[in-house]
Amino acid sequence: MRSHALLPRQYDHQKVLATTVDAWGRALWLICPDAELQPSSYGRPYPQPRTRPYDALLVINSGGTVREQLLRGVSLRVT
């Protein structure tokens, strides 16, 4: 599970909007370069895109092989 829990090191400085593991066991992270931190009444601040739609980077870790997919015009609201 360690590979699913850790964002690949080269993305450490990025703001992650969401993370999950898909049905095939791949770890996925949705990163938004234009995100800003919003305060939260439940603890630490969370990243939120400044505008919608926004561009995002999907990082996929499949058995140690890391791939990127650029997503343009994402209108999904991450909760």
C-alpha atoms as a printed R data frame, in Angstrom:
   type eleno elety resid chain resno       x      y       z
1  ATOM     1    CA   MET     A     1   0.000  0.000   0.000
2  ATOM     2    CA   ARG     A     2   2.975  2.334   0.404
3  ATOM     3    CA   SER     A     3   3.075  3.061  -3.350
4  ATOM     4    CA   HIS     A     4  -0.589  4.101  -3.193
5  ATOM     5    CA   ALA     A     5  -0.077  6.386  -0.210
6  ATOM     6    CA   LEU     A     6   2.832  8.447  -1.498
7  ATOM     7    CA   LEU     A     7   2.702 11.019  -4.264
8  ATOM     8    CA   PRO     A     8   5.781 10.570  -6.467
9  ATOM     9    CA   ARG     A     9   8.531 12.837  -5.158
10 ATOM    10    CA   GLN     A    10   8.740 15.022  -8.287
11 ATOM    11    CA   TYR     A    11   5.210 16.311  -7.539
12 ATOM    12    CA   ASP     A    12   5.770 17.147  -3.843
13 ATOM    13    CA   HIS     A    13   5.479 20.912  -4.418
14 ATOM    14    CA   GLN     A    14   2.143 20.604  -6.275
15 ATOM    15    CA   LYS     A    15  -1.368 21.139  -4.864
16 ATOM    16    CA   VAL     A    16  -3.322 17.869  -4.969
17 ATOM    17    CA   LEU     A    17  -7.086 18.279  -5.355
18 ATOM    18    CA   ALA     A    18  -7.967 14.588  -5.060
19 ATOM    19    CA   THR     A    19  -6.410 11.140  -4.865
20 ATOM    20    CA   THR     A    20  -7.775  7.633  -5.271
21 ATOM    21    CA   VAL     A    21  -6.914  4.070  -6.232
22 ATOM    22    CA   ASP     A    22  -8.833  2.707  -9.225
23 ATOM    23    CA   ALA     A    23 -10.248 -0.784  -9.818
24 ATOM    24    CA   TRP     A    24  -6.940 -1.900 -11.423
25 ATOM    25    CA   GLY     A    25  -4.861 -0.879  -8.389
26 ATOM    26    CA   ARG     A    26  -3.389  2.245  -9.974
27 ATOM    27    CA   ALA     A    27  -2.869  5.247  -7.717
28 ATOM    28    CA   LEU     A    28  -4.252  8.494  -9.196
29 ATOM    29    CA   TRP     A    29  -3.698 12.106  -8.168
30 ATOM    30    CA   LEU     A    30  -5.482 15.139  -9.596
31 ATOM    31    CA   ILE     A    31  -3.160 18.158  -9.429
32 ATOM    32    CA   CYS     A    32  -4.128 21.748 -10.183
33 ATOM    33    CA   PRO     A    33  -1.196 24.131 -10.707
34 ATOM    34    CA   ASP     A    34  -3.501 27.149 -10.335
35 ATOM    35    CA   ALA     A    35  -5.028 26.105  -6.997
36 ATOM    36    CA   GLU     A    36  -5.031 28.240  -3.866
37 ATOM    37    CA   LEU     A    37  -5.385 27.097  -0.282
38 ATOM    38    CA   GLN     A    38  -8.813 27.683   1.263
39 ATOM    39    CA   PRO     A    39  -9.296 27.738   5.044
40 ATOM    40    CA   SER     A    40 -11.264 24.881   6.569
41 ATOM    41    CA   SER     A    41 -13.202 24.762   9.817
42 ATOM    42    CA   TYR     A    42 -12.263 21.051  10.090
43 ATOM    43    CA   GLY     A    43  -8.494 21.436  10.248
44 ATOM    44    CA   ARG     A    44  -5.819 22.308   7.741
45 ATOM    45    CA   PRO     A    45  -6.532 24.307   4.578
46 ATOM    46    CA   TYR     A    46  -7.374 22.503   1.338
47 ATOM    47    CA   PRO     A    47  -6.504 23.398  -2.274
48 ATOM    48    CA   GLN     A    48  -9.276 24.733  -4.518
49 ATOM    49    CA   PRO     A    49  -9.008 25.838  -8.181
50 ATOM    50    CA   ARG     A    50  -9.130 29.630  -8.578
51 ATOM    51    CA   THR     A    51 -11.444 29.436 -11.601
52 ATOM    52    CA   ARG     A    52 -13.769 26.959 -13.279
53 ATOM    53    CA   PRO     A    53 -13.273 25.334 -15.643
54 ATOM    54    CA   TYR     A    54  -9.625 24.712 -14.799
55 ATOM    55    CA   ASP     A    55  -6.694 22.772 -16.237
56 ATOM    56    CA   ALA     A    56  -5.326 19.866 -14.215
57 ATOM    57    CA   LEU     A    57  -2.678 17.195 -14.351
58 ATOM    58    CA   LEU     A    58  -3.656 13.585 -13.695
59 ATOM    59    CA   VAL     A    59  -0.716 11.600 -12.310
60 ATOM    60    CA   ILE     A    60  -1.063  7.824 -12.611
61 ATOM    61    CA   ASN     A    61   1.190  5.347 -10.778
62 ATOM    62    CA   SER     A    62   0.806  1.865 -12.193
63 ATOM    63    CA   GLY     A    63   3.159 -0.579 -10.491
64 ATOM    64    CA   GLY     A    64   5.914  2.002 -10.112
65 ATOM    65    CA   THR     A    65   5.546  3.433 -13.629
66 ATOM    66    CA   VAL     A    66   4.405  7.054 -13.403
67 ATOM    67    CA   ARG     A    67   2.465  8.637 -16.282
68 ATOM    68    CA   GLU     A    68   0.881 12.062 -16.713
69 ATOM    69    CA   GLN     A    69  -2.298 13.083 -18.519
70 ATOM    70    CA   LEU     A    70  -3.067 16.775 -19.019
71 ATOM    71    CA   LEU     A    71  -6.752 17.591 -18.594
72 ATOM    72    CA   ARG     A    72  -8.118 20.853 -20.006
73 ATOM    73    CA   GLY     A    73 -11.392 22.544 -19.133
74 ATOM    74    CA   VAL     A    74 -12.216 20.456 -16.053
75 ATOM    75    CA   SER     A    75 -15.455 21.638 -14.484
76 ATOM    76    CA   LEU     A    76 -15.619 19.007 -11.745
77 ATOM    77    CA   ARG     A    77 -15.964 20.391  -8.233
78 ATOM    78    CA   VAL     A    78 -13.733 18.349  -5.940
79 ATOM    79    CA   THR     A    79 -15.077 17.803  -2.430
